[in-house]
Amino acid sequence: MTSDSEAGFPVLLTTVYDPVEAEIIVAKLRSAGIEAMVRHDALSVVYGLTVDGCGQQDILVRPGDLEEARAALEPSEDASTSEEEET
């Protein structure tokens, strides 16, 4: 039997509980050339429920893109340097 990652099914990159944050992450990944999608429960969209995991937003990527996706979400050194200069 093969695992999901060996079969090419999307794998979990991260989980957030804010749909806006999920879309920002997906947009950032796509701008880096990485296919990504959000999986969520319909209850969180229809009823706005965010308790007991109902608001869970799973960010999924292809298994071959997992390491690159993790790197794309890491804060860059340029960003942290500019933040330090502002303070």
C-alpha positions as CSV (number, residue, x, y, z in Angstrom):
1,M,0.0,0.0,0.0
2,T,1.3,3.5,-0.9
3,S,1.0,6.6,1.3
4,D,-0.8,9.7,0.1
5,S,2.5,11.5,-0.5
6,E,3.9,8.6,-2.6
7,A,0.6,8.6,-4.7
8,G,0.9,12.3,-5.4
9,F,-2.0,13.4,-3.4
10,P,-1.7,16.9,-1.8
11,V,0.0,16.9,1.6
12,L,-0.7,19.2,4.6
13,L,1.7,22.2,4.8
14,T,0.1,24.1,7.7
15,T,-3.3,24.8,9.4
16,V,-4.7,28.2,10.3
17,Y,-8.1,29.2,11.7
18,D,-8.6,32.5,9.7
19,P,-9.9,32.2,6.1
20,V,-8.2,35.5,5.2
21,E,-4.9,34.3,6.5
22,A,-5.3,31.0,4.5
23,E,-5.9,32.9,1.3
24,I,-2.9,35.1,1.9
25,I,-0.7,32.1,2.4
26,V,-2.1,30.4,-0.8
27,A,-1.5,33.6,-2.7
28,K,2.1,33.9,-1.5
29,L,2.8,30.3,-2.5
30,R,1.2,30.7,-5.9
31,S,3.3,33.8,-6.5
32,A,6.3,31.6,-5.8
33,G,5.1,29.2,-8.5
34,I,3.8,26.6,-6.0
35,E,0.4,25.1,-6.5
36,A,-1.6,25.3,-3.3
37,M,-5.2,24.9,-2.1
38,V,-7.3,25.4,1.0
39,R,-9.4,22.6,2.5
40,H,-12.0,23.6,5.0
41,D,-15.3,22.5,6.5
42,A,-18.5,23.9,4.9
43,L,-19.8,24.8,8.4
44,S,-17.1,27.5,8.8
45,V,-18.1,29.1,5.5
46,V,-21.9,28.8,5.8
47,Y,-22.4,29.4,9.5
48,G,-19.2,31.2,10.4
49,L,-18.4,28.6,13.1
50,T,-14.9,28.6,14.3
51,V,-15.1,26.4,17.4
52,D,-14.0,22.7,17.8
53,G,-12.0,22.8,14.6
54,C,-14.9,24.0,12.4
55,G,-12.9,27.1,11.4
56,Q,-9.8,25.0,10.5
57,Q,-8.2,25.9,7.2
58,D,-5.7,23.3,5.9
59,I,-3.2,24.5,3.3
60,L,-2.3,21.7,1.0
61,V,0.6,21.4,-1.6
62,R,2.0,18.7,-3.8
63,P,4.5,16.4,-2.0
64,G,7.3,17.5,-4.3
65,D,6.7,21.1,-3.4
66,L,6.5,20.7,0.4
67,E,10.1,21.8,1.3
68,E,10.0,24.7,-1.2
69,A,6.6,25.8,0.2
70,R,8.0,25.7,3.8
71,A,10.9,27.9,2.6
72,A,8.6,30.3,0.9
73,L,6.7,30.9,4.1
74,E,9.8,31.6,6.2
75,P,10.4,35.3,6.8
76,S,13.2,36.6,4.6
77,E,16.3,38.2,6.1
78,D,15.6,41.3,4.1
79,A,12.2,41.7,5.8
80,S,13.6,41.2,9.3
81,T,16.4,43.6,8.6
82,S,14.0,46.3,7.4
83,E,11.8,45.7,10.5
84,E,14.7,46.2,12.8
85,E,15.7,49.4,11.1
86,E,12.2,50.8,11.5
87,T,12.2,50.4,15.3
